[in-house]
Amino acid sequence: MTRVEGENSRLRHNLALDYIVKLFVIRASEEMLKYSIRLVIHYLKYGSVALRALCARKLEAIA
């Protein structure tokens, strides 16, 4: 493999890795936005936020 091919291979690898990391960040941001909106709606509807209940539900969803 020549030097140019090695550079191209490394560049492709780094670009693919950046793309994957950006996708993960965008998905995490969307999920956080969804939970934030649900939390605000719950607060406006009931006047309080039951954090323990929300944490328990989140743990159940993960399991």
CNS distance restraints for C-alpha pairs under 8 A (distance, minus, plus):
assign (resid   1 and name CA) (resid   5 and name CA) 6.14 0.50 0.50
assign (resid   1 and name CA) (resid   6 and name CA) 6.64 0.50 0.50
assign (resid   2 and name CA) (resid   6 and name CA) 6.29 0.50 0.50
assign (resid   3 and name CA) (resid   7 and name CA) 6.22 0.50 0.50
assign (resid   4 and name CA) (resid   8 and name CA) 6.16 0.50 0.50
assign (resid   5 and name CA) (resid   9 and name CA) 6.06 0.50 0.50
assign (resid   6 and name CA) (resid  10 and name CA) 6.21 0.50 0.50
assign (resid   7 and name CA) (resid  11 and name CA) 6.07 0.50 0.50
assign (resid   8 and name CA) (resid  12 and name CA) 6.12 0.50 0.50
assign (resid   9 and name CA) (resid  13 and name CA) 6.21 0.50 0.50
assign (resid  10 and name CA) (resid  14 and name CA) 6.21 0.50 0.50
assign (resid  11 and name CA) (resid  15 and name CA) 6.15 0.50 0.50
assign (resid  12 and name CA) (resid  16 and name CA) 6.14 0.50 0.50
assign (resid  13 and name CA) (resid  17 and name CA) 6.18 0.50 0.50
assign (resid  14 and name CA) (resid  18 and name CA) 6.14 0.50 0.50
assign (resid  15 and name CA) (resid  19 and name CA) 6.21 0.50 0.50
assign (resid  16 and name CA) (resid  20 and name CA) 6.32 0.50 0.50
assign (resid  17 and name CA) (resid  21 and name CA) 6.26 0.50 0.50
assign (resid  18 and name CA) (resid  22 and name CA) 6.14 0.50 0.50
assign (resid  19 and name CA) (resid  23 and name CA) 6.22 0.50 0.50
assign (resid  20 and name CA) (resid  24 and name CA) 6.32 0.50 0.50
assign (resid  21 and name CA) (resid  25 and name CA) 6.29 0.50 0.50
assign (resid  22 and name CA) (resid  26 and name CA) 6.15 0.50 0.50
assign (resid  23 and name CA) (resid  27 and name CA) 6.18 0.50 0.50
assign (resid  24 and name CA) (resid  28 and name CA) 6.11 0.50 0.50
assign (resid  25 and name CA) (resid  29 and name CA) 6.05 0.50 0.50
assign (resid  26 and name CA) (resid  30 and name CA) 6.19 0.50 0.50
assign (resid  27 and name CA) (resid  31 and name CA) 6.23 0.50 0.50
assign (resid  28 and name CA) (resid  32 and name CA) 6.14 0.50 0.50
assign (resid  29 and name CA) (resid  33 and name CA) 6.09 0.50 0.50
assign (resid  30 and name CA) (resid  34 and name CA) 6.21 0.50 0.50
assign (resid  31 and name CA) (resid  35 and name CA) 6.36 0.50 0.50
assign (resid  32 and name CA) (resid  36 and name CA) 6.07 0.50 0.50
assign (resid  33 and name CA) (resid  37 and name CA) 6.16 0.50 0.50
assign (resid  34 and name CA) (resid  38 and name CA) 6.29 0.50 0.50
assign (resid  35 and name CA) (resid  39 and name CA) 6.10 0.50 0.50
assign (resid  36 and name CA) (resid  40 and name CA) 6.28 0.50 0.50
assign (resid  37 and name CA) (resid  41 and name CA) 6.17 0.50 0.50
assign (resid  38 and name CA) (resid  42 and name CA) 6.11 0.50 0.50
assign (resid  39 and name CA) (resid  43 and name CA) 6.15 0.50 0.50
assign (resid  39 and name CA) (resid  49 and name CA) 7.39 0.50 0.50
assign (resid  40 and name CA) (resid  44 and name CA) 6.12 0.50 0.50
assign (resid  41 and name CA) (resid  45 and name CA) 6.04 0.50 0.50
assign (resid  42 and name CA) (resid  46 and name CA) 5.94 0.50 0.50
assign (resid  42 and name CA) (resid  47 and name CA) 7.57 0.50 0.50
assign (resid  42 and name CA) (resid  48 and name CA) 7.55 0.50 0.50
assign (resid  42 and name CA) (resid  49 and name CA) 6.96 0.50 0.50
assign (resid  43 and name CA) (resid  47 and name CA) 4.85 0.50 0.50
assign (resid  43 and name CA) (resid  48 and name CA) 5.07 0.50 0.50
assign (resid  43 and name CA) (resid  49 and name CA) 5.65 0.50 0.50
assign (resid  44 and name CA) (resid  48 and name CA) 7.82 0.50 0.50
assign (resid  50 and name CA) (resid  54 and name CA) 6.42 0.50 0.50
assign (resid  51 and name CA) (resid  55 and name CA) 6.06 0.50 0.50
assign (resid  52 and name CA) (resid  56 and name CA) 6.10 0.50 0.50
assign (resid  53 and name CA) (resid  57 and name CA) 6.22 0.50 0.50
assign (resid  54 and name CA) (resid  58 and name CA) 6.17 0.50 0.50
assign (resid  55 and name CA) (resid  59 and name CA) 6.16 0.50 0.50
assign (resid  56 and name CA) (resid  60 and name CA) 6.20 0.50 0.50
assign (resid  57 and name CA) (resid  61 and name CA) 6.17 0.50 0.50
assign (resid  58 and name CA) (resid  62 and name CA) 6.31 0.50 0.50
assign (resid  59 and name CA) (resid  63 and name CA) 6.27 0.50 0.50
